[in-house]
Amino acid sequence: MLSPDTVLEAGRGRPGVSLTAEEYQQITSLCRQRSRSVAELAGTIRLPLAATRVLISDLVDARVLELSVTDTDAYTPATAPDDPLGDRPSRQLLEKLRVGLDRMAG
Protein backbone atom coordinates (compact mmCIF):
# COMPACT_ATOMS: atom_id res chain seq x y z
CA MET A 1 0.00 0.00 0.00
CA LEU A 2 1.27 3.47 -0.84
CA SER A 3 1.83 5.74 2.13
CA PRO A 4 0.79 9.41 1.93
CA ASP A 5 4.44 10.47 1.84
CA THR A 6 5.41 8.16 -1.04
CA VAL A 7 6.82 10.32 -3.82
CA LEU A 8 6.03 9.56 -7.46
CA GLU A 9 7.39 10.76 -10.77
CA ALA A 10 6.45 10.25 -14.40
CA GLY A 11 7.50 6.92 -15.85
CA ARG A 12 8.16 5.75 -19.38
CA GLY A 13 4.86 3.96 -19.92
CA ARG A 14 1.81 5.37 -21.63
CA PRO A 15 -1.70 5.13 -20.27
CA GLY A 16 -3.82 2.59 -22.12
CA VAL A 17 -7.43 3.00 -23.09
CA SER A 18 -8.56 1.94 -19.61
CA LEU A 19 -6.53 4.79 -18.02
CA THR A 20 -8.06 7.73 -19.85
CA ALA A 21 -10.35 9.05 -17.11
CA GLU A 22 -9.82 12.68 -16.18
CA GLU A 23 -8.32 11.80 -12.79
CA TYR A 24 -5.65 9.59 -14.40
CA GLN A 25 -4.76 12.40 -16.78
CA GLN A 26 -4.56 14.94 -13.95
CA ILE A 27 -2.24 12.74 -11.87
CA THR A 28 -0.02 11.99 -14.85
CA SER A 29 0.18 15.66 -15.82
CA LEU A 30 1.04 16.74 -12.28
CA CYS A 31 3.81 14.14 -11.98
CA ARG A 32 5.27 15.18 -15.35
CA GLN A 33 5.68 18.71 -13.97
CA ARG A 34 7.65 17.48 -10.93
CA SER A 35 7.75 14.66 -8.40
CA ARG A 36 4.77 14.67 -6.04
CA SER A 37 3.66 12.78 -2.95
CA VAL A 38 0.52 10.68 -2.79
CA ALA A 39 -0.97 13.11 -0.26
CA GLU A 40 -0.20 16.11 -2.47
CA LEU A 41 -1.83 14.44 -5.46
CA ALA A 42 -4.93 13.56 -3.44
CA GLY A 43 -5.27 17.13 -2.25
CA THR A 44 -4.67 18.65 -5.65
CA ILE A 45 -7.22 16.51 -7.49
CA ARG A 46 -9.60 16.68 -4.52
CA LEU A 47 -10.19 12.97 -4.05
CA PRO A 48 -9.98 10.91 -0.87
CA LEU A 49 -6.57 9.40 -0.18
CA ALA A 50 -7.86 5.84 -0.63
CA ALA A 51 -9.31 6.60 -4.08
CA THR A 52 -6.13 8.39 -5.13
CA ARG A 53 -4.04 5.39 -4.05
CA VAL A 54 -6.11 3.13 -6.31
CA LEU A 55 -5.64 5.46 -9.29
CA ILE A 56 -1.91 5.77 -8.62
CA SER A 57 -1.56 1.99 -8.29
CA ASP A 58 -3.14 1.57 -11.73
CA LEU A 59 -0.70 4.12 -13.17
CA VAL A 60 2.29 2.46 -11.49
CA ASP A 61 1.18 -0.95 -12.83
CA ALA A 62 1.05 0.58 -16.33
CA ARG A 63 4.50 2.13 -15.74
CA VAL A 64 3.06 5.59 -16.31
CA LEU A 65 4.30 6.53 -12.83
CA GLU A 66 7.29 5.33 -10.86
CA LEU A 67 8.16 5.50 -7.20
CA SER A 68 10.85 8.10 -6.67
CA VAL A 69 13.86 7.51 -4.46
CA THR A 70 14.07 10.89 -2.76
CA ASP A 71 16.16 10.22 0.31
CA THR A 72 19.38 8.70 -0.95
CA ASP A 73 20.86 8.75 2.57
CA ALA A 74 18.32 6.12 3.55
CA TYR A 75 19.79 3.76 0.99
CA THR A 76 23.42 4.16 1.98
CA PRO A 77 24.83 0.80 3.05
CA ALA A 78 25.42 0.57 6.80
CA THR A 79 28.37 -1.78 6.42
CA ALA A 80 31.92 -1.42 5.23
CA PRO A 81 32.70 -2.68 1.71
CA ASP A 82 34.71 -5.59 3.12
CA ASP A 83 31.93 -6.71 5.50
CA PRO A 84 31.35 -10.46 5.00
CA LEU A 85 27.59 -9.94 5.33
CA GLY A 86 27.55 -7.58 2.37
CA ASP A 87 25.41 -4.48 2.00
CA ARG A 88 22.74 -4.06 4.64
CA PRO A 89 20.10 -1.33 4.80
CA SER A 90 20.92 1.75 6.86
CA ARG A 91 19.30 2.48 10.20
CA GLN A 92 17.40 5.35 8.53
CA LEU A 93 15.82 3.02 6.00
CA LEU A 94 14.93 0.47 8.65
CA GLU A 95 13.33 3.20 10.78
CA LYS A 96 11.27 4.41 7.81
CA LEU A 97 10.19 0.84 7.14
CA ARG A 98 9.17 0.39 10.79
CA VAL A 99 7.13 3.59 10.75
CA GLY A 100 5.42 2.57 7.51
CA LEU A 101 4.56 -0.87 8.87
CA ASP A 102 3.20 0.67 12.06
CA ARG A 103 0.93 2.91 9.97
CA MET A 104 -0.32 -0.05 7.96
CA ALA A 105 -1.02 -2.05 11.12
CA GLY A 106 -3.05 0.90 12.20
BELNOR-V768252 format. One record per residue. N is the residue number from 1. SS is DSSP state (2 for helix, 1 for strand, 0 for the rest). PSI is psi in degrees with one decimal (999 if undefined). Layout:
((N & SS & PSI) (N & SS & PSI))
This chain:
((1 & 0 & 138.9) (2 & 0 & 130.4) (3 & 0 & 160.4) (4 & 0 & -26.2) (5 & 0 & 5.5) (6 & 0 & 131.9) (7 & 1 & 137.2) (8 & 1 & 154.1) (9 & 1 & 164.4) (10 & 1 & 139.6) (11 & 0 & -167.2) (12 & 0 & -11.7) (13 & 0 & 170.0) (14 & 0 & 139.5) (15 & 0 & 135.2) (16 & 0 & -176.2) (17 & 2 & -36.0) (18 & 2 & -9.9) (19 & 2 & 39.4) (20 & 0 & 0.3) (21 & 0 & 154.4) (22 & 2 & -39.9) (23 & 2 & -41.2) (24 & 2 & -44.2) (25 & 2 & -39.5) (26 & 2 & -47.5) (27 & 2 & -46.1) (28 & 2 & -45.2) (29 & 2 & -44.0) (30 & 2 & -40.9) (31 & 2 & -21.9) (32 & 2 & -27.9) (33 & 2 & -44.9) (34 & 0 & 165.2) (35 & 0 & 142.8) (36 & 1 & 150.9) (37 & 1 & 161.4) (38 & 2 & -44.6) (39 & 2 & -41.4) (40 & 2 & -42.3) (41 & 2 & -44.1) (42 & 2 & -43.7) (43 & 2 & -38.8) (44 & 2 & -42.4) (45 & 2 & 0.3) (46 & 0 & 49.7) (47 & 0 & 154.9) (48 & 0 & 152.2) (49 & 2 & -42.6) (50 & 2 & -43.0) (51 & 2 & -39.6) (52 & 2 & -39.1) (53 & 2 & -40.4) (54 & 2 & -46.3) (55 & 2 & -45.1) (56 & 2 & -41.6) (57 & 2 & -41.7) (58 & 2 & -43.2) (59 & 2 & -35.0) (60 & 2 & -43.2) (61 & 2 & -36.2) (62 & 0 & 1.5) (63 & 0 & 22.6) (64 & 0 & -32.8) (65 & 1 & 153.8) (66 & 1 & 150.0) (67 & 1 & 137.1) (68 & 0 & 136.0) (69 & 0 & 104.0) (70 & 0 & -21.9) (71 & 0 & 85.2) (72 & 2 & -24.5) (73 & 2 & -31.0) (74 & 2 & -16.8) (75 & 2 & 9.9) (76 & 0 & 129.8) (77 & 0 & 143.1) (78 & 0 & 0.5) (79 & 0 & 160.3) (80 & 0 & 154.5) (81 & 0 & -28.0) (82 & 0 & 10.0) (83 & 0 & 127.5) (84 & 0 & -19.2) (85 & 0 & -7.9) (86 & 0 & -168.1) (87 & 0 & 133.2) (88 & 0 & 153.9) (89 & 0 & 151.2) (90 & 0 & 164.5) (91 & 2 & -36.8) (92 & 2 & -45.1) (93 & 2 & -43.0) (94 & 2 & -37.8) (95 & 2 & -43.2) (96 & 2 & -39.6) (97 & 2 & -44.2) (98 & 2 & -45.2) (99 & 2 & -43.0) (100 & 2 & -41.1) (101 & 2 & -38.4) (102 & 2 & -41.2) (103 & 2 & -42.9) (104 & 2 & -36.6) (105 & 2 & -22.2) (106 & 0 & 999))
